[in-house]
Amino acid sequence: MFSTEKYTALVKSKAQAFGFDYCGIAQARQLDEDARRLEAWLNKGLHGKMQYMENYFDLRIDPSKLVPGAKSVITLLKNYYPHEQAPEGHGISKYAWGQDYHTVIKQHLKNMITELQEDIGQFNGRGFVDSAPVLERTWAQRSGLGWIGKNGNLITKGSGSFFFIATLIVDVDLAYDDPFAKDYCGSCRRCIDACPTQAILPDKTINGSQCISYFTIELKDELIPGEMQGKFGNWMFGCDTCQDVCPWNRFSKPHAEQGFTPIPEVLNFTSKDWEVLSEEAFRKIFKHSPLSRSKYKGIQRNLKFLQG
């Protein structure tokens, strides 16, 4: 008969086998403090036109609403820091260089759950990757994996912040890791000072409606507000500025995930190549890329905005 400790060791062993770099486990419970913080953030309108952030509020703060009888929240981190260097003038966030991470990681989670059920027996569990109402960074901190930095990203002390966060909520009792209690940002303000649009506020609050990623990915309007002109640098999809300047990312190491191998055009296209790219070619080349989220129309809008 398995014990809680053996179940936990099995979970962490499977996480490693499926290519996750870190695995931490927290007890499933309602996130009352986060509920207050999220409500205040929404009330201030800092989510801009991301209306989906207002949806499923109760699901975001209570894992038992997502998995009835939830007992454990397993947080998994997967490195996406690339081997390759971006060419000069390149303006695509590192997370979007390869295949869509949702697809890659969801398959790993699905297979991991299947294998765990073969060893543990049937249990209720669901896996989430950045597309469901889960406060994944909070659970990562509660699972002992790192702290939430001033730029809003989860930072691991040993490897920086270029990680995707996945969450498994299960109705199985496991041994829980101690929460990460310290904050190693200290008095550093590099991300705050470097943010081109002043989206990072001093009190660890992110004004999502001012972030370059918001304008280039989330905003579906035909035009980007004129007052942002000249502030985006070369960023046409996402932005890595706050991570690139973070001192903890000097510890970043290249990932080992085949699915994150850059699509050749992502690194090799010139500005001219992007300008003359047809919609048909865009759909074919970037069919499995995060860039498809902005669609051809959005990418063209962003390029025109950058060119003034």
N, C-alpha and C positions, 0 to 999 in steps of 0.2 A: 504493500500500500504506500502510495506517495505521501510525503509530508509537504507542508508549505515550503520548506527550504528546498526540497527537491524539485517542486514545481517551479520555484523561482530560478533555480540553477538551470532548469530546462529552458525556460523563457529566454534567459540571457544567452544561453548557448545557441539557441535557434536564431536570435537576433544577430549574433556574430556570423553564423553560417549563411544568413541571407544578406550579408554585406553591410549591415548597419554598424556605424562606428562607435555609437554609445547607446546604452540601454539603462533607463532608470525607472523605478516603480514607486508610485504614490498611492495612498489610500483614496478611494473614490469618495468624495464628499462635496457638498455644495460650496461654491466659491463666493461667500457673502461679501468679502472685501472687494473682490474683483467686480462683483455686481454693481457696487456703489461707484467704483471708478469708471466702469464702462458706461453706466447711465449718465454720469457727469460729462464724459467725453462726447457722448451722443447729443446731450442737451446743448452743448456748446457748438454743435454743428461741425466738429473737427473731422468728420467723415465725408464732408462735401456731398457729392451726389452718389456716394456708395450706399444707396438705400438698403441694400441687403444686410448691412451691418445692424440695422434696426430690427431685423427679423429674428425670430426664434430666440428671443432674449433668455427665456427660461431654460432652453436647451443648452445655451452657452455656459451657464453657471452651474448646471446640475447634471452630472454624467448619468445619473439614473434615469433621466428623461430620454437619453439616447440608447441606453442598454438597461432595461429593467433589472433591478437587483444588482447593479454594478458594485463591485467591491474593490477593483484595482484599475488604475490608469497607468498603462505602460507607455513610456515616451521613448521614441527611437530617433536618433540623429543620423543623417546620411550626408557625408561630405560631397560638395560639388565644386570645390576649388579646382580650377583647370590646370592641366600640364602646360597648355599653350599660353603665350603672351598675346594680348590683344594688339593688333597693329595700330599705328598712330591714326587718330581720327575716328576710331571705332567707338560706337555708341550703343552697344547692346549689353545689358546686365549679364553677368557671368552665369546666372542661374538658367538663362535662356539659350545657351550655346548649343545644347544637345537636344535630345528628345524631351517631350513634355514630362516633367518629373512626376506629375500626377499618375500618368500611365505606368511609368517604371516602378514607382514605389508601391502603388496599389497592388500590382502583381506580386511583389515581394510580400506584402502584408497578407494577401489572400493565401499564398502558399504557406506562409508561416502559421496562420490560423489552422489551416488544414492539417499540417504536421503536428501542431500542438494538440489538436483534438484526437489525433491517432494515438498519442502517448498519454494524454490526460483523461480522455473521454470527452463526450459531448459537453460543451458549455456555450453560453451565450456570449458573443463577442463581436465587436465591430471595429474596423480600421478606418482611420481618417487621415487625409493628407490635404490640409490647407483648403478644403472645399466644403467643409461642414462647420456648424457652429460649435467649435471647440477652442478654448483658450489655451492653445498648445504651448505657448511660452511660459505661462503660469505653471502648467503641469510639468514642464521641463525643469523649472526651478524647484518645484516641490519634490521632484524626483532626484534632486541632487546633481543635475547635469551642468549647471552654470547659473549665471545671474543675468538679469535683463539690463542691458546697458543703457546709457543715456540716449542712444540712437534707436531704442526700442527693440533691438535685436538680442537674441539669446547669445551670450558669449561664454565659451568654454575656456577655462584657464589654460588648457594645454594645446588647444587647436584653433582658437579664434571663433569666428561666427559664420563662416561660409558653409552652413548646414541647412538641409531641409529637415523639418520636424514632422514626424509621423506619430500618431497616437492610436493605441489599441485600448479599448475599454472592455473589460471582461468581468463576468460574475464569478470570478475565482479568487479566493483568498491567497495572497502572496506576501512575501516578506518585503517590507517597505524600506526604501532608502531614505536617509536623512535629507531634509531640504537643504539646498545650497544657501547658507546663511550670510555669506559675505558679499560685498560689492566691491570689485577691484577696479572700478572706473576712477575712484578717488577724485582728485580735483581736475583731471584731464577734461579738456573742452574741445578736443580736436574735431570731433564729429559735429558739434554745435557750430563751431567757427567755420568749418569747411562747407556746410550745407549751402548750396547755391541759392536756395529759395527761403532760407531761414525757417524750415519746416520743423526743426528740432528745438523745442522749447527747453529752458533751463531746468524745469522740474520733472524731467523724464516723460514729458508729454509730447506726443508727435501730432503735429497739425497735418493730418492726412490730406486735407484739401489743398495743401501747399507743396506736397511732395512731387518731385519730378516723375516718379513712378505712377502717381495718381494721374497726372496730366497725360502721360504718354501711353498708359495702359487702361486705367479705369474710366477716365472721362470719355464719354462717347459723343460729346458735342462736335459739331462740324468744325468749330474753331477753338483754339487754345487762347485763353485771355491774353490780350495784347500786353498787359503789364508784366507778363512773364518773359517777354521778348529779350533775348540776350542772356538769360539766366541759366539756360540748359546746357551750355557747353556743347558737346557733341552727342548728348544722350538722346537717342531716338526711341529707345525701348527700355524702360526701367532706369535705375541709377544705382551705382555702387559707391558713390563718393564717401558716404559715412562709414562704410566698411573698409574701403581702401586706405583711409587715413587712420583707422583704429590701430593702436600699437599692438593689441593682442593678436592681430592678424599676421604679424610677422612670424607666427608659429604655424600658419596654414600650410598644409601639405597637399599635393595633388591627389585627387580622388582615384578610386579604383573601379568605378562603375562604367561598364562598357556603354550603357545607354546614355551617358552624359558626354560621350565623345562629340566634339563640335561638328555640326553640319558644316561642310566645307565653305558654303556660300556665306555663312555667318561671319567667318573670319576673313574671307578673301574678297568679298564684294567691295568695290569702290563706291564712292558717292554717286558716280555716274551710273554704275550698275544698278543701284537701288532706284535711281530716277527713271531708268528706261525699262525696268522690270514690269512685265505685264501681269495682270491679275491672274491669268491662267497659270503662268509660271510660278507666281507667288504661292498659289494654292498647292501646286505640285511639290515644290521644293520644301515648303514649310508646313506640310500637312500634319506632321507629328511634332511640330515645334511649338513652344509657348508663344512664339510670335503670331501664331494663328489667332490668338485671343484678341489681338488688336485688329485683326482682319487687314486686308490689303488697303482698304480705305483709311484706316487709322494710321498705318505706317506712312502712307503718302501724305496725310495731314501733318504728321510729325516732321517729316522731311521738309515740307514746305515751310513749316514754322521755323525750323532751324536755319533755313536759308534766308529767312526774313522776307 
